[in-house]
Amino acid sequence: MKSADKPKRAKRRELEPLEPIDAKDGPKMQALPSDRHRAFVRALYTVRPGHGAAVKAAKIAAFGTPQSSPQSMATIASRLMHDDRVLDAIREEDEKHIRASAPRAITALSRLIEDPRHKDHARGIGMVLDRVHPAETQHRLTVEHDATPAYKATADVLERIAQLAAKAGIDVSKMPPLIEAKPVGGS
């Protein structure tokens, strides 16, 4: 078949994004002061984890200059990693990544449960049952207030103290409070 015999292909159209790129960012990412800060947070998820990962992410995000020394880049990366705004954005991105991995985790757990020979088969079943039918704990608390004769005797003693103080010419209202409490009136 010659090239003239082949049907012509239509030009491939690029799909337009359904939503703007910024719409994917949560409020903490949007609160970062610059696009470079957002690029730094995103780069942390693309570089290989380990020693120097923050420095590599800072370089990817265009922090520093081509002439920046390794110590300078390490300082920049350290400051970025300890910035509360960046830490909040990292936490927000972590939550996104964890939520996005939920379907894979559920699939893996389903495979584990369906294989009775798997060493963690019983543990997987227990884990699912704990989440589907959590154990209920009930607590019953009963508070009873009983005005026993001891309380009445205390009130009588306080009343007698007030009488004796009045007889001795002492103003009860100017006396210091008794253990942060006011005397109870007669009963």
Buried (B, 14 or more C-beta within 10 A) or exposed (E): EEEEEEEEEEEEEEEEEEEEEEEEBBEBBEBBEEEBBBBBBBBBEEBEEEEBBBBBBBBBBEBBEEEBEEEBBBBBBEEBBEBEBBBBBBEBBEEBEEEEEEEEEEEEBEEBBEEEEEEEBEEBBEBBEEEEEEEEEEEEEEEEEEEEEEEEEEBBEBBEBBEEBEEEEEEEEEEEEEEEEEBEEEE
